[in-house]
Amino acid sequence: HNVFDGGFLGLDNISVTDRSHPLPAGYSLKQADATGWMAMFALDMTMIALELTAVDPDYEDIAIMTYEQFLAIADAIGGHSGAGVSLWDPESGFFKDLIACPDGQVRRIDVYSMVGLIPLFATEVIDERLLAGAPRFSERLHAHKGGQFQGHIICACPDRVNERGEHLLALVDHTMLPRILTRLLDEREFLSAHGVRSVSKLHAERRHLGDLPGIGDAMIEYVPGESTSPMFGGNSNWRGPIWLPVNYLLIQSIERFHRFLGENFRVAVPCLGGRELNLGEIATLIAERIVDMYRPGPDGSRVPPALAAQAPFAEDPHWRDLLLFYEYFHADTGQGLGAAHQTGWTGLVANLVMRRYRQDIPAYWRQRGASAPVTTSET
């Protein structure tokens, strides 16, 4: 029914139950994160197909097919198929997992974690260049004006255009986004000094969830460092620490919303006392906190938090510039944890460092172009 589940689609031990094992017969777990991933993948394939369509019109059929898969997934997330209950909790303004019971009842799992942030990743912006060679795809966007699909509003309006003529394809619309960001940017919940936690700090106190159908007495605990659970071998932890790959995807998604919604779309930021920032500034706020885990003080006296527990890298001048790319990071201290050579995703921190300088690069070359040409002496 286009709502997905499965262990490694679901971030190891982040759930109240081991999601690699099925629930008792008749019960099923409807995962907001697994379903959000699939919506993101459908849009990824749509964008790839549209790029190919620009040089080969035969790929437009694939773009239409994958976009319609995205719409079907969005319809299921909205509760218009399958369990009949939306994964979006309108009271709390957050996406949550559901348990479907044999008698047809559905129970929402009241947890605030990366599970509810991953649907943000299903966000793409399409420009006029891509649509110029895809007239039938463009017709589909107009057909779903207002985010309508089979009589229901299920996503952001794909027919709306910004001042540059771009279209937004996203599970989350402009009314849902501020509600999610309010939690994400609250230091009492998701935002730490080092990035976005995988489980809200709220669960340091709100641990017990009561009796859940098919699961029994359930709890979730904010654990900012190494795992205290044997689930998935206990050698990784998604119940609190900072993980670079999902933080990076969050930043990318917020930037895409900023690209479409523009400078004037602003959100009150709890960690700044309610001061409003635009989405580009919010993306930078998160990125800078992540980079700070590897950033020494201006005079070199501050040991980067990621390396603080590693004596030779923290203290020895011959070692301290040899950075380790940890698997994940302690949410409260920034200390690197897990595997120490996880360049496959923690290397993304280099892209976040580049963000600080990207805006200055065009100005630098304009200045160079306006200056006198550089001459060299003959040899």
Residue pairs with C-beta under 8 A, 6 or more apart in sequence:
1 76
1 81
1 82
1 83
2 35
2 38
2 72
2 73
2 75
2 76
2 81
2 82
3 30
3 31
3 35
3 73
3 76
3 77
3 81
3 82
3 83
3 87
4 31
4 34
4 35
4 37
4 38
5 19
5 28
5 29
5 30
5 31
5 34
6 19
6 20
6 31
6 34
7 18
7 19
7 20
7 21
7 232
8 20
9 31
9 33
9 34
9 37
10 19
10 31
10 33
10 34
10 115
11 33
11 114
11 115
11 198
11 238
12 231
12 232
12 236
12 237
12 238
13 227
13 229
13 231
13 232
13 236
13 237
13 238
13 239
14 33
14 113
14 114
14 115
14 198
14 199
14 238
14 239
15 29
15 97
15 109
15 111
15 115
16 109
16 111
16 209
16 212
16 215
16 218
16 219
16 220
17 23
17 29
17 215
17 218
18 231
18 232
19 29
19 31
20 232
23 29
23 99
23 214
23 215
24 214
25 102
26 101
26 102
26 214
27 99
27 100
27 101
27 102
27 213
27 214
28 99
28 100
29 97
29 98
29 99
29 100
30 82
30 83
30 87
30 97
30 98
30 99
30 100
31 97
31 115
32 77
32 87
32 95
32 96
32 97
32 115
32 116
32 118
32 119
33 97
33 114
33 115
33 116
33 118
33 119
35 73
35 76
35 77
35 87
35 119
36 77
36 95
36 118
36 119
36 120
36 121
36 122
36 171
37 118
37 121
38 73
39 70
39 73
39 74
39 77
39 119
39 122
39 171
40 118
40 121
40 122
40 123
42 66
42 67
42 69
42 70
42 73
42 122
43 66
43 67
43 70
43 122
43 123
43 124
43 169
44 124
45 62
45 66
46 63
46 66
46 67
46 70
46 124
46 169
47 124
47 126
47 130
49 59
49 60
49 62
49 63
49 66
50 59
50 60
50 63
50 126
50 130
50 131
50 134
50 137
51 130
52 59
52 62
53 59
53 60
53 63
53 130
53 133
53 134
53 137
54 129
54 130
54 132
54 133
57 133
57 134
60 133
60 134
60 136
60 137
63 134
63 137
64 136
64 137
64 140
67 137
67 140
67 169
68 140
70 122
70 169
71 144
71 149
71 154
71 155
72 81
74 122
74 149
74 154
74 155
74 171
75 81
75 149
75 150
75 152
75 154
76 82
77 86
77 87
77 88
77 95
77 119
77 154
77 171
78 86
78 87
78 88
78 152
78 153
78 154
79 85
79 86
79 87
80 149
80 150
80 152
80 154
82 100
83 98
83 100
83 106
84 106
85 98
85 106
85 108
87 95
87 96
87 97
87 98
87 119
88 94
88 95
88 176
89 95
89 96
89 108
92 110
92 112
93 176
93 179
93 180
93 182
93 183
94 112
94 116
94 179
94 180
94 183
95 115
95 116
95 117
95 118
95 119
96 108
96 109
96 110
96 111
96 115
96 116
97 108
97 109
97 111
97 115
98 106
98 107
98 108
98 109
99 106
99 107
99 109
99 212
99 213
99 214
99 215
100 106
101 107
101 213
101 214
105 213
107 212
107 213
109 209
109 212
109 218
110 209
111 199
111 203
111 209
111 220
112 183
112 189
112 190
112 199
112 200
112 202
112 203
113 198
113 199
113 200
113 203
113 220
113 238
113 239
114 196
114 198
114 199
114 238
114 243
114 246
116 180
117 180
117 184
117 190
117 196
117 246
117 250
118 246
119 171
119 172
120 171
120 172
120 177
120 180
120 250
120 253
120 254
121 249
121 250
121 252
121 253
122 170
122 171
122 172
123 168
123 169
123 170
123 171
123 172
123 253
123 256
123 257
124 168
124 169
124 170
124 256
125 166
125 167
125 168
125 169
125 256
125 259
125 260
126 166
126 167
126 169
127 164
127 165
127 166
128 164
128 165
128 166
131 137
131 138
131 141
131 167
140 158
141 158
141 159
141 167
142 159
144 158
144 159
145 157
145 158
145 159
146 153
146 157
146 159
147 153
147 154
147 155
147 156
147 157
147 158
147 173
148 154
149 155
155 169
155 170
155 171
155 173
156 168
156 169
156 170
156 171
156 172
156 173
156 174
157 168
157 173
158 167
158 168
158 169
159 167
160 167
160 168
161 167
162 168
162 260
162 261
162 262
163 262
166 259
166 260
167 260
168 256
168 257
168 260
168 261
170 256
170 257
172 180
174 261
174 265
177 257
177 267
178 267
178 268
181 254
181 267
181 282
182 267
182 268
182 270
183 189
183 190
183 200
184 190
184 191
184 196
184 250
185 191
185 267
185 269
185 270
185 271
185 282
185 285
186 270
186 271
187 193
187 201
187 270
187 271
188 201
188 202
188 270
189 197
189 200
189 201
189 202
190 196
190 197
190 200
190 201
191 197
191 271
191 286
191 289
192 201
192 224
192 242
192 289
192 331
192 332
193 289
193 292
193 332
193 334
194 242
194 289
194 290
194 292
194 293
194 305
194 329
194 330
194 331
194 333
194 334
195 242
195 244
195 247
195 286
195 289
195 290
195 293
195 329
195 331
196 242
196 246
196 247
196 250
196 286
197 222
197 224
197 240
197 241
197 242
197 331
198 237
198 238
198 239
198 240
198 241
198 242
198 243
198 246
198 331
199 220
199 222
199 223
199 238
199 239
199 240
200 222
201 222
201 240
201 331
202 222
203 220
203 221
203 222
204 221
204 222
207 219
207 220
207 221
208 217
208 218
208 219
209 218
209 219
209 220
210 217
210 218
211 217
211 218
212 218
220 239
221 228
221 239
222 239
222 240
223 229
223 237
223 239
223 240
223 241
224 240
224 241
224 330
224 331
224 332
224 333
225 237
225 240
225 241
225 330
225 331
225 332
225 333
225 335
225 337
226 237
226 337
227 234
227 235
227 236
227 237
227 239
229 237
229 239
235 338
236 327
236 328
236 338
237 328
237 337
240 331
241 328
241 329
241 330
241 331
241 337
242 290
242 293
242 328
242 329
242 330
242 331
242 334
243 328
243 329
243 345
244 290
244 328
244 329
244 345
244 346
244 348
244 349
245 345
245 348
247 286
247 290
248 345
248 348
248 351
248 352
250 286
251 283
251 286
251 287
251 352
254 279
254 282
254 283
254 286
255 279
255 280
255 283
257 265
257 279
258 265
258 278
258 279
258 280
258 282
258 283
261 279
262 278
263 278
263 280
264 278
265 278
265 279
266 276
266 277
266 278
267 276
267 277
267 278
267 279
267 282
268 274
268 275
268 276
269 275
269 276
269 277
269 282
269 285
277 285
284 355
287 352
287 355
288 356
290 349
290 352
291 349
291 352
291 353
291 356
292 305
292 334
293 304
293 305
293 306
293 329
293 334
293 336
293 349
294 304
294 306
294 307
294 323
294 349
295 302
295 304
296 302
296 303
296 304
296 320
303 314
303 315
303 320
304 314
304 334
305 329
305 333
305 334
305 335
306 323
306 324
306 326
306 329
306 334
306 335
306 336
307 313
307 314
307 320
307 323
307 324
307 336
308 314
308 333
308 334
308 335
309 335
309 336
310 324
310 336
312 319
312 320
313 319
313 320
313 322
313 323
313 324
314 320
324 336
324 340
324 341
325 340
325 341
325 342
325 343
325 346
325 347
325 349
326 336
326 337
326 338
326 339
326 340
326 342
326 346
327 337
327 338
327 339
327 340
327 342
327 346
328 337
328 338
329 335
329 336
329 337
330 336
330 337
